[in-house]
Amino acid sequence: MHANTTLMETLTVESGGITLRGVKTPRSADDAGERSPLLFVHGYPDTRATWSPQLEAFGRARSVAAFDLPGVGESRGVVGRGRLRIEALLADLEAVIDAAWGAEARVHLIGHDWGGALALCFASDPRRAARLRSVVTIAGPHPALMMARLRAALRSGEAAELRFFAGQLRRSWYMLAFQIPGLAEALWRRWPEALWRRVHRGGGVPREDPELAATREVILSAGIGMLGLYRENLSVVRPRLPTISAPTCLIAPSRDFALMPALYDNLRAHTQALEAHYVEANHWAHREIPGVVNGIIEAFVRRVEDAGSVREDRS
């Protein structure tokens, strides 16, 4: 964490047989008046520490929290088969909201990578969506919409769409490699620091970023602990397409080494209020250009809280 860690208190949540650990500002959701809390959800390979620029920036004015997903960082417990299914992780998000701010709290849910995918999945569950003021995804498509977009491109037969499909397939090679039992685990154990640095630097994390100096223990937990995300959630060939009623903000990096911006083309058709921003950055945009990303989030949540609506825009 950055210097703002002095403002944080430990958050411990029991959920689904796992002890989830995180941090939150030591104030209730009511302390900032109408300013609702922000809950940040990390992706792969990461821990809650990826959000240090955002916790520092937003924690001064409102209640914020971030936590380590099962099998990662300081979270503890046996992550058995099925524990990293999306439904189980959505239950974790709800448990964290309850523990941090109470059963009646409504939050702005902000995710990156798989964290963004989980945030959109949470928002597309009508019961859980009632816990939201808004949802923000950074470099994280809804899994069902991602698959639908790729199928549509393949079926179109159009040259541009087929190039998009081929380009995304090249970027997604690791998802297929992760299906080979033991391969990813062996690579992470053999070259943890080198892989960590290569992945994050390749995704736009600045050379001087403290995240690149993570300990071997943290790296192994982030690299190995969440492989089940890819092994347990990619088998549904035709998932039900979502409807998202919560105000939604998309932050799509234009130079994302893992996800092509065209993957989000069908998000607008499945959201009732979408604000889309295509930023000049790579996959870890929230660390590469934290000022820009924080500014987008701040303006978005304020618009939601002040007017209950968002702009229809594609900046």
KEKE-3310 file (N, C-alpha, C; in steps of 0.2 Angstrom, whole numbers, plus 5000, padded with zeros to 4 digits):
npx = (5004:5001:5006:4994:4990:4989:4977:4969:4959:4959:4950:4940:4932:4921:4917:4909:4917:4930:4942:4941:4952:4955:4955:4949:4942:4942:4928:4911:4898:4889:4896:4901:4890:4879:4888:4891:4899:4914:4919:4932:4938:4949:4959:4966:4983:4983:4982:4973:4982:4984:4975:4980:4983:4970:4964:4971:4968:4954:4950:4952:4940:4929:4921:4930:4935:4944:4948:4956:4954:4948:4960:4971:4984:4982:4970:4963:4961:4955:4954:4943:4938:4927:4925:4929:4920:4909:4897:4900:4909:4902:4894:4904:4907:4895:4895:4906:4902:4892:4899:4908:4900:4886:4870:4861:4867:4872:4883:4896:4903:4918:4929:4943:4949:4946:4940:4932:4924:4917:4910:4901:4894:4888:4880:4871:4863:4847:4843:4855:4859:4852:4860:4868:4874:4881:4891:4908:4918:4935:4944:4938:4927:4910:4908:4898:4894:4906:4909:4898:4900:4912:4907:4898:4906:4913:4903:4899:4907:4913:4927:4933:4928:4932:4946:4946:4941:4952:4962:4959:4959:4972:4977:4971:4978:4983:4972:4969:4980:4980:4972:4978:4983:4993:5003:5003:5005:5018:5026:5024:5030:5043:5048:5044:5046:5051:5041:5030:5034:5036:5023:5016:5023:5022:5008:5007:5011:5020:5038:5044:5035:5029:5022:5028:5038:5033:5032:5039:5030:5017:5017:5016:5004:4995:4997:4995:4984:4972:4969:4958:4948:4949:4948:4936:4925:4924:4917:4904:4894:4884:4879:4867:4862:4866:4856:4858:4854:4859:4868:4881:4899:4911:4928:4939:4954:4964:4975:4976:4984:4978:4964:4954:4947:4935:4928:4919:4909:4895:4890:4883:4870:4865:4864:4856:4860:4874:4890:4904:4922:4936:4952:4969:4979:4986:4983:4983:4977:4973:4984:4994:4989:4984:4979:4970:4961:4956:4950:4940:4932:4928:4921:4910:4904:4900:4891:4881:4877:4873:4863:4857:4859:4868:4880:4877:4889:4905:4919)
npy = (4994:5012:5028:5030:5020:5022:5027:5016:5001:4984:4972:4958:4944:4931:4919:4907:4896:4902:4913:4929:4943:4960:4978:4993:5010:5018:5022:5025:5022:5033:5044:5052:5059:5059:5052:5037:5021:5015:5000:4990:4978:4966:4958:4946:4942:4947:4956:4964:4975:4981:4991:5002:5016:5021:5018:5027:5039:5041:5037:5048:5056:5048:5032:5018:5002:4987:4970:4954:4941:4924:4912:4921:4933:4939:4932:4917:4899:4883:4882:4874:4863:4871:4882:4894:4897:4909:4912:4908:4918:4930:4929:4931:4944:4950:4947:4954:4967:4968:4965:4976:4988:4985:4977:4985:4993:5002:5002:5009:4998:4993:4986:4977:4969:4952:4956:4966:4959:4951:4962:4966:4955:4954:4965:4961:4952:4953:4953:4956:4967:4977:4981:4991:5007:5010:5003:5000:4995:4991:4987:4974:4963:4958:4940:4933:4942:4944:4931:4931:4941:4937:4926:4931:4939:4929:4922:4932:4933:4943:4953:4962:4959:4946:4947:4954:4944:4934:4942:4944:4930:4927:4935:4929:4917:4912:4909:4896:4889:4889:4878:4867:4854:4858:4865:4880:4882:4876:4884:4897:4893:4891:4903:4915:4929:4934:4931:4938:4952:4952:4950:4961:4973:4971:4974:4987:4992:5004:5006:5010:5006:5001:4989:4980:4975:4965:4952:4935:4926:4933:4934:4921:4917:4925:4922:4908:4905:4909:4902:4894:4902:4903:4890:4885:4893:4895:4886:4886:4886:4893:4905:4914:4930:4946:4958:4974:4985:4995:5011:5011:5011:5010:5008:5007:5001:5007:5001:4988:4974:4961:4961:4966:4982:4981:4971:4976:4980:4976:4979:4991:4988:4980:4987:4999:5011:5018:5024:5026:5025:5026:5024:5030:5018:5004:4987:4987:5000:5008:5009:5013:5025:5033:5045:5049:5039:5039:5051:5049:5040:5047:5058:5051:5044:5054:5061:5051:5051:5064:5066:5054:5049:5045:5051:5048:5043:5042:5044)
npz = (5000:4998:5005:5012:5020:5034:5036:5036:5042:5047:5038:5041:5035:5035:5024:5014:5019:5019:5025:5022:5019:5021:5019:5025:5026:5042:5045:5045:5033:5033:5037:5027:5023:5009:5001:4995:4999:4992:4984:4980:4968:4964:4950:4940:4937:4954:4969:4983:4984:4972:4971:4978:4973:4971:4984:4991:4985:4986:4999:5007:5007:5007:5012:5009:5003:5000:4996:4997:4986:4987:4991:4988:4992:5009:5012:5019:5019:5013:4996:4988:4974:4964:4972:4966:4957:4948:4955:4968:4971:4970:4981:4990:4988:4992:5006:5010:5008:5017:5029:5030:5029:5033:5032:5025:5017:5002:4988:4977:4966:4960:4949:4942:4928:4930:4942:4937:4929:4938:4945:4935:4934:4947:4946:4937:4943:4949:4963:4970:4963:4970:4980:4975:4970:4959:4946:4941:4928:4924:4911:4910:4904:4904:4906:4899:4889:4883:4877:4868:4860:4853:4847:4838:4830:4824:4817:4808:4796:4790:4785:4794:4806:4807:4808:4820:4829:4827:4832:4845:4850:4849:4859:4870:4872:4884:4892:4887:4889:4903:4906:4905:4916:4929:4922:4922:4936:4938:4930:4937:4949:4946:4940:4948:4951:4939:4930:4936:4935:4921:4916:4922:4918:4905:4904:4906:4918:4927:4926:4938:4948:4964:4965:4957:4965:4973:4986:4985:4991:4990:4976:4972:4977:4971:4957:4957:4966:4960:4948:4946:4942:4928:4925:4930:4926:4912:4905:4901:4887:4881:4890:4899:4893:4901:4910:4915:4926:4935:4936:4925:4922:4910:4908:4896:4891:4877:4872:4877:4881:4883:4881:4868:4863:4856:4861:4870:4863:4863:4876:4878:4874:4884:4895:4905:4908:4902:4903:4894:4893:4883:4886:4884:4887:4894:4900:4915:4918:4929:4937:4928:4923:4935:4939:4928:4928:4941:4940:4931:4938:4950:4944:4938:4949:4957:4948:4948:4961:4963:4953:4950:4938:4922:4910:4892:4884:4874:4877)
capx = (5000:5005:5006:4987:4988:4988:4970:4965:4959:4959:4943:4940:4925:4920:4912:4910:4923:4936:4943:4943:4955:4955:4956:4944:4943:4938:4922:4904:4895:4886:4901:4902:4883:4877:4893:4891:4906:4917:4922:4937:4939:4955:4958:4971:4986:4984:4979:4970:4987:4984:4971:4983:4982:4963:4962:4974:4964:4946:4949:4952:4934:4923:4923:4932:4937:4947:4950:4960:4949:4950:4967:4975:4986:4981:4964:4965:4956:4956:4950:4942:4935:4920:4925:4930:4914:4907:4892:4903:4913:4897:4892:4909:4906:4890:4897:4911:4898:4888:4904:4911:4895:4880:4866:4857:4872:4873:4890:4899:4907:4923:4933:4948:4950:4941:4936:4927:4919:4913:4906:4896:4890:4885:4875:4866:4859:4842:4843:4861:4859:4849:4865:4873:4873:4883:4896:4913:4923:4941:4947:4935:4920:4905:4910:4893:4894:4913:4908:4893:4903:4916:4903:4895:4911:4915:4898:4898:4910:4916:4934:4935:4926:4936:4952:4945:4941:4958:4967:4957:4961:4979:4978:4968:4981:4985:4966:4969:4986:4979:4968:4983:4984:5000:5007:5004:5008:5025:5029:5024:5035:5050:5050:5039:5047:5052:5034:5026:5037:5035:5016:5013:5026:5018:5001:5007:5013:5026:5044:5046:5029:5031:5019:5033:5043:5030:5036:5038:5024:5012:5017:5013:4997:4991:4998:4992:4978:4965:4969:4952:4944:4949:4946:4929:4920:4924:4914:4897:4895:4879:4876:4861:4865:4863:4853:4861:4850:4863:4872:4887:4904:4916:4935:4942:4961:4964:4981:4976:4987:4974:4957:4953:4942:4929:4925:4914:4904:4888:4889:4878:4864:4863:4864:4851:4863:4881:4895:4910:4928:4941:4958:4975:4983:4987:4978:4983:4976:4972:4991:4998:4987:4979:4975:4965:4956:4953:4946:4934:4928:4926:4916:4905:4900:4897:4885:4876:4874:4870:4857:4854:4859:4875:4880:4877:4895:4910:4925)
capy = (5000:5018:5031:5031:5014:5024:5028:5010:4996:4978:4970:4951:4942:4924:4918:4901:4893:4906:4920:4935:4949:4966:4984:4999:5016:5017:5027:5022:5025:5039:5049:5057:5061:5056:5049:5030:5018:5012:4993:4988:4971:4965:4953:4941:4940:4953:4956:4970:4980:4984:4997:5007:5023:5022:5019:5033:5045:5041:5036:5054:5059:5043:5026:5013:4995:4982:4964:4948:4936:4917:4909:4926:4937:4937:4928:4911:4894:4879:4884:4868:4863:4875:4888:4900:4899:4916:4912:4909:4924:4935:4928:4934:4952:4952:4946:4960:4973:4967:4966:4983:4994:4984:4974:4989:4998:5002:5004:5009:4992:4995:4980:4977:4962:4948:4960:4970:4954:4950:4967:4966:4949:4956:4970:4958:4948:4958:4954:4959:4974:4982:4983:4995:5013:5010:4998:5002:4990:4993:4981:4968:4962:4952:4934:4931:4946:4942:4925:4932:4946:4933:4921:4936:4940:4923:4921:4937:4932:4950:4953:4966:4955:4940:4950:4955:4937:4931:4946:4942:4924:4928:4938:4924:4911:4910:4905:4889:4886:4887:4872:4861:4853:4859:4869:4887:4881:4874:4890:4902:4891:4891:4910:4919:4936:4936:4931:4944:4958:4952:4951:4968:4977:4970:4976:4994:4995:5008:5003:5011:5005:4997:4983:4975:4972:4960:4946:4929:4923:4937:4932:4914:4917:4929:4918:4901:4904:4910:4899:4891:4907:4901:4882:4884:4898:4895:4880:4887:4888:4898:4908:4919:4937:4949:4965:4978:4991:5000:5015:5008:5015:5006:5011:5002:5003:5006:4997:4982:4968:4955:4962:4971:4986:4979:4966:4979:4983:4974:4981:4996:4984:4976:4991:5004:5018:5016:5029:5022:5029:5023:5028:5028:5015:4996:4983:4990:5007:5011:5010:5017:5032:5033:5051:5049:5034:5041:5057:5047:5037:5052:5062:5046:5042:5061:5062:5046:5053:5071:5067:5048:5047:5046:5053:5044:5046:5037:5048)
capz = (5000:4998:5012:5015:5024:5041:5037:5035:5047:5044:5037:5041:5033:5034:5018:5011:5022:5018:5028:5017:5023:5017:5022:5024:5030:5049:5046:5043:5026:5035:5039:5022:5020:5003:4998:4996:4999:4986:4985:4974:4967:4960:4945:4940:4944:4958:4976:4984:4984:4965:4972:4982:4971:4972:4991:4994:4983:4988:5006:5011:5007:5008:5015:5004:5005:4995:4999:4993:4984:4990:4988:4986:4997:5016:5013:5021:5019:5007:4990:4984:4968:4963:4976:4962:4952:4949:4960:4975:4972:4971:4988:4994:4987:4996:5012:5011:5009:5024:5035:5030:5030:5035:5027:5021:5013:4994:4986:4971:4965:4955:4948:4936:4925:4933:4947:4933:4926:4944:4947:4931:4935:4953:4944:4932:4947:4951:4970:4972:4961:4974:4984:4971:4968:4952:4944:4936:4926:4921:4907:4912:4901:4907:4903:4894:4883:4879:4873:4863:4855:4849:4842:4833:4825:4820:4812:4803:4790:4788:4786:4799:4812:4808:4811:4827:4832:4827:4836:4852:4851:4850:4866:4875:4872:4891:4895:4885:4892:4910:4906:4905:4923:4932:4918:4925:4943:4937:4928:4942:4955:4943:4939:4950:4951:4932:4927:4939:4932:4914:4915:4924:4914:4898:4904:4907:4925:4926:4928:4945:4952:4969:4964:4954:4970:4977:4988:4982:4994:4987:4969:4971:4979:4965:4951:4957:4970:4957:4942:4946:4939:4921:4925:4932:4923:4905:4902:4899:4880:4880:4896:4898:4892:4906:4909:4920:4927:4939:4932:4923:4919:4907:4907:4892:4888:4870:4871:4882:4879:4884:4879:4863:4865:4852:4866:4874:4858:4865:4883:4879:4873:4890:4901:4905:4908:4902:4902:4891:4892:4880:4888:4881:4892:4894:4904:4921:4917:4935:4939:4923:4923:4940:4939:4923:4930:4947:4938:4928:4943:4954:4941:4937:4955:4959:4944:4950:4967:4962:4948:4949:4931:4919:4903:4887:4881:4873:4877)
cpx = (5004:5004:4999:4986:4987:4980:4966:4965:4958:4952:4944:4933:4926:4915:4914:4916:4929:4936:4946:4946:4956:4957:4950:4945:4939:4933:4916:4902:4892:4890:4902:4895:4880:4882:4894:4898:4908:4920:4926:4938:4944:4954:4964:4977:4987:4981:4976:4975:4987:4980:4974:4982:4975:4961:4965:4970:4957:4945:4949:4945:4928:4926:4924:4935:4940:4949:4953:4955:4952:4956:4972:4978:4985:4975:4967:4959:4958:4951:4949:4939:4928:4920:4926:4925:4912:4902:4894:4906:4908:4895:4897:4909:4901:4891:4902:4907:4894:4893:4906:4906:4888:4875:4861:4861:4871:4879:4891:4904:4911:4928:4937:4949:4945:4937:4930:4922:4914:4908:4900:4891:4885:4879:4870:4862:4854:4842:4849:4862:4856:4854:4870:4870:4875:4889:4901:4917:4929:4944:4944:4928:4916:4907:4905:4893:4901:4912:4903:4896:4908:4912:4900:4900:4913:4910:4897:4901:4913:4923:4936:4934:4930:4943:4952:4945:4948:4963:4965:4959:4968:4981:4976:4972:4982:4979:4966:4975:4984:4974:4972:4985:4992:5004:5008:5007:5015:5029:5030:5029:5042:5052:5045:5040:5048:5045:5030:5028:5035:5027:5013:5016:5023:5011:5001:5009:5019:5032:5046:5040:5031:5027:5024:5038:5039:5034:5034:5031:5017:5011:5014:5006:4992:4991:4994:4985:4972:4965:4962:4947:4943:4947:4939:4924:4920:4920:4907:4897:4890:4876:4871:4864:4862:4859:4855:4858:4854:4867:4879:4893:4909:4922:4939:4949:4962:4970:4982:4979:4983:4967:4957:4947:4935:4925:4919:4908:4897:4886:4883:4871:4861:4863:4859:4854:4871:4885:4902:4916:4933:4948:4964:4980:4983:4982:4977:4982:4976:4979:4995:4996:4982:4975:4969:4959:4952:4948:4939:4929:4924:4920:4909:4901:4897:4890:4879:4873:4871:4863:4854:4855:4867:4874:4880:4883:4900:4916:4931)
cpy = (5006:5021:5031:5025:5016:5025:5021:5005:4990:4976:4962:4949:4935:4923:4911:4897:4896:4912:4925:4941:4955:4972:4989:5005:5016:5022:5023:5025:5031:5045:5054:5059:5056:5052:5042:5027:5016:5005:4991:4981:4970:4959:4948:4943:4946:4951:4963:4976:4984:4991:5003:5014:5025:5023:5025:5039:5046:5040:5042:5057:5054:5037:5021:5007:4991:4976:4959:4943:4929:4915:4914:4930:4935:4933:4921:4906:4889:4881:4878:4869:4867:4881:4895:4901:4906:4916:4913:4915:4930:4935:4932:4942:4954:4952:4952:4966:4973:4969:4973:4988:4992:4981:4978:4994:4997:5005:5005:5003:4993:4989:4981:4970:4958:4951:4964:4965:4952:4955:4968:4960:4951:4960:4967:4953:4953:4959:4958:4966:4979:4984:4989:5002:5014:5004:5001:4996:4993:4987:4974:4967:4957:4946:4932:4935:4945:4937:4927:4937:4942:4928:4925:4938:4935:4921:4926:4936:4938:4950:4956:4962:4949:4942:4951:4949:4934:4935:4944:4935:4923:4930:4933:4918:4908:4907:4898:4886:4884:4881:4866:4860:4854:4863:4876:4886:4880:4881:4896:4900:4892:4898:4915:4926:4938:4936:4937:4950:4958:4954:4958:4973:4977:4973:4984:4997:4998:5005:5004:5009:5000:4990:4978:4972:4968:4955:4940:4925:4926:4934:4925:4913:4920:4925:4911:4901:4905:4907:4896:4896:4905:4894:4881:4888:4899:4890:4881:4890:4894:4901:4913:4926:4941:4956:4968:4984:4997:5004:5012:5012:5010:5010:5006:5004:5002:5002:4991:4976:4961:4956:4968:4975:4984:4974:4969:4982:4982:4976:4986:4993:4981:4980:4996:5011:5017:5023:5025:5027:5024:5027:5025:5025:5007:4993:4986:4998:5011:5012:5014:5024:5033:5039:5052:5045:5036:5047:5055:5044:5042:5056:5057:5045:5049:5062:5057:5048:5059:5070:5060:5045:5048:5048:5047:5046:5041:5041:5044)
cpz = (5000:5005:5016:5019:5031:5042:5036:5041:5043:5044:5037:5040:5032:5029:5015:5013:5021:5022:5024:5021:5018:5021:5021:5028:5037:5050:5043:5036:5027:5036:5034:5019:5015:4999:5000:4996:4993:4988:4979:4974:4962:4955:4946:4935:4948:4965:4977:4984:4977:4966:4976:4980:4972:4979:4994:4992:4985:4995:5010:5012:5008:5010:5009:5007:4999:4999:4995:4992:4987:4986:4987:4992:5004:5017:5015:5020:5013:5002:4986:4978:4968:4967:4972:4957:4954:4954:4967:4976:4973:4978:4992:4994:4992:5004:5014:5012:5016:5030:5035:5031:5032:5030:5023:5016:5005:4993:4979:4970:4959:4955:4942:4934:4927:4938:4943:4931:4932:4946:4942:4932:4942:4951:4940:4936:4950:4959:4972:4969:4965:4979:4981:4970:4960:4952:4939:4934:4922:4917:4910:4909:4905:4903:4897:4888:4879:4874:4867:4858:4851:4844:4837:4828:4821:4815:4807:4796:4787:4789:4792:4806:4813:4810:4818:4831:4832:4832:4844:4854:4852:4857:4871:4875:4879:4894:4893:4888:4900:4911:4907:4913:4925:4928:4921:4932:4942:4935:4933:4948:4952:4942:4941:4949:4943:4929:4929:4935:4924:4912:4916:4920:4907:4898:4906:4914:4924:4929:4936:4950:4958:4969:4961:4959:4975:4980:4985:4984:4990:4979:4968:4972:4974:4959:4951:4960:4966:4950:4941:4942:4931:4920:4926:4929:4916:4901:4899:4892:4879:4886:4894:4898:4898:4905:4915:4921:4931:4934:4931:4920:4916:4906:4903:4889:4881:4868:4875:4878:4879:4881:4874:4864:4862:4856:4869:4870:4860:4872:4883:4878:4879:4896:4900:4905:4908:4900:4900:4890:4889:4881:4885:4886:4890:4899:4911:4921:4924:4939:4934:4923:4928:4941:4934:4926:4936:4945:4935:4933:4947:4951:4940:4944:4958:4954:4946:4956:4967:4958:4947:4942:4928:4912:4898:4883:4879:4872:4876)
residu = (MET:HIS:ALA:ASN:THR:THR:LEU:MET:GLU:THR:LEU:THR:VAL:GLU:SER:GLY:GLY:ILE:THR:LEU:ARG:GLY:VAL:LYS:THR:PRO:ARG:SER:ALA:ASP:ASP:ALA:GLY:GLU:ARG:SER:PRO:LEU:LEU:PHE:VAL:HIS:GLY:TYR:PRO:ASP:THR:ARG:ALA:THR:TRP:SER:PRO:GLN:LEU:GLU:ALA:PHE:GLY:ARG:ALA:ARG:SER:VAL:ALA:ALA:PHE:ASP:LEU:PRO:GLY:VAL:GLY:GLU:SER:ARG:GLY:VAL:VAL:GLY:ARG:GLY:ARG:LEU:ARG:ILE:GLU:ALA:LEU:LEU:ALA:ASP:LEU:GLU:ALA:VAL:ILE:ASP:ALA:ALA:TRP:GLY:ALA:GLU:ALA:ARG:VAL:HIS:LEU:ILE:GLY:HIS:ASP:TRP:GLY:GLY:ALA:LEU:ALA:LEU:CYS:PHE:ALA:SER:ASP:PRO:ARG:ARG:ALA:ALA:ARG:LEU:ARG:SER:VAL:VAL:THR:ILE:ALA:GLY:PRO:HIS:PRO:ALA:LEU:MET:MET:ALA:ARG:LEU:ARG:ALA:ALA:LEU:ARG:SER:GLY:GLU:ALA:ALA:GLU:LEU:ARG:PHE:PHE:ALA:GLY:GLN:LEU:ARG:ARG:SER:TRP:TYR:MET:LEU:ALA:PHE:GLN:ILE:PRO:GLY:LEU:ALA:GLU:ALA:LEU:TRP:ARG:ARG:TRP:PRO:GLU:ALA:LEU:TRP:ARG:ARG:VAL:HIS:ARG:GLY:GLY:GLY:VAL:PRO:ARG:GLU:ASP:PRO:GLU:LEU:ALA:ALA:THR:ARG:GLU:VAL:ILE:LEU:SER:ALA:GLY:ILE:GLY:MET:LEU:GLY:LEU:TYR:ARG:GLU:ASN:LEU:SER:VAL:VAL:ARG:PRO:ARG:LEU:PRO:THR:ILE:SER:ALA:PRO:THR:CYS:LEU:ILE:ALA:PRO:SER:ARG:ASP:PHE:ALA:LEU:MET:PRO:ALA:LEU:TYR:ASP:ASN:LEU:ARG:ALA:HIS:THR:GLN:ALA:LEU:GLU:ALA:HIS:TYR:VAL:GLU:ALA:ASN:HIS:TRP:ALA:HIS:ARG:GLU:ILE:PRO:GLY:VAL:VAL:ASN:GLY:ILE:ILE:GLU:ALA:PHE:VAL:ARG:ARG:VAL:GLU:ASP:ALA:GLY:SER:VAL:ARG:GLU:ASP:ARG:SER)
# end
